[in-house]
């Protein structure tokens, strides 16, 4: 049975303007005989029941291919560890742009991490760097990799200045911190964690952002009987993060975000008297969280609604629209406030192209870069179902 549409008038009927005339001695006609007597109305209303067949799907973006990684710890309800596998080193290193020389001595490593963001209200934040065996399955989960995050595997601690929001931090690591390096395939794998008694997070760039971590080996190379000091650089061949499982969602809730990322699809069925005959001034999608937003304390993220080019399930293509047609809503972890997303330009696009499918996909702007997950009510979640708030001008009545 088709769901009924419920209207909630928020501002009543706002009279935008009442048309009036003024007598003119030189005009051929007389007012008011030739003036319309109707009035323009601006209606602001919340529509419940115009969103239907909403569904969530998971598995779109894995943390291993995201543009950032989040390291979260310090007693947080959810924890995450960063992972980096650097490209293998060799027995030789570059002397210049065309010449290689045999490495005769290795001194130390310098690890550089690019910080994107951090907990704003935590001082003395440090990232603990751990040694991971390169032969371990890099696709392992949090529990599988847990043994590599013990005290015995710590090779360095990186301090993040309290006033840093975006910057590069570095630390020196001794060669002997990696006993398998000489005998193995000369590959370094590292784990990143945050410890302490205060929940805290740090977000770092990954290789997918083209500005990820960097590992520099300081060496002496042989060149024509001389030994030259050189820096031998390696970037990651894999990076990402693993996190503990989130609590199970409530029945009837929709999921957006998380790892791997989830997206929600919502079909929109606005009444024809609004879509076909009215001038829509504004349209906002209202999403009601059914529990506090999960994630790192004090973290924020952006949710965006996009139009589909066709609607045939989880792999439906997103319509390629200019960025100017998309408006994201910022959401804070821990909030239960209604999430309001401006879809005015998408609705205007639908009005201009009546044959276009009217389905929205909701996702994080940056997917799988954090543990954050937004859980909102579906159309089956009574009292927390998604709604549309529409401000429109109905057809003008010219009177008699």
Secondary structure, 3 states (H helix, E strand, C coil): CCCCCEEEEEEEEEEEEECCCCCCCCCCCCCCCCCCCCEEEEEEEEEECCEEEEEEEECCCCHHHCCEEEEEECCCCCCEEEEEEECCCCCEEECCCCCEEEEEEEEEEEEEEEEEEECCCCCCCEEEEEEECCCCCCCCCHHHHHHHHCHHHEEEEEECCCCCCCEEEEEEEEHHHCCCCCCCCCCCEEEEECCCCCCEEEEEECHHHCCCCEEEEEEEEEECCEEEEEEEEEEEEEEEEEECCCCCCCCCEEEEECCCCEEEEEEECCCHHHHCCCEEEEEEEEECECCCCECCCCCEEEEEEEEECCCCCCCCCECCCCHHHCCEEEEECCCCCCEEEECHHHHHHHHHCCCCCCEEEEEECCCCCCCCEEEEECCCCCCCCCEEEEEEECCCCCCC
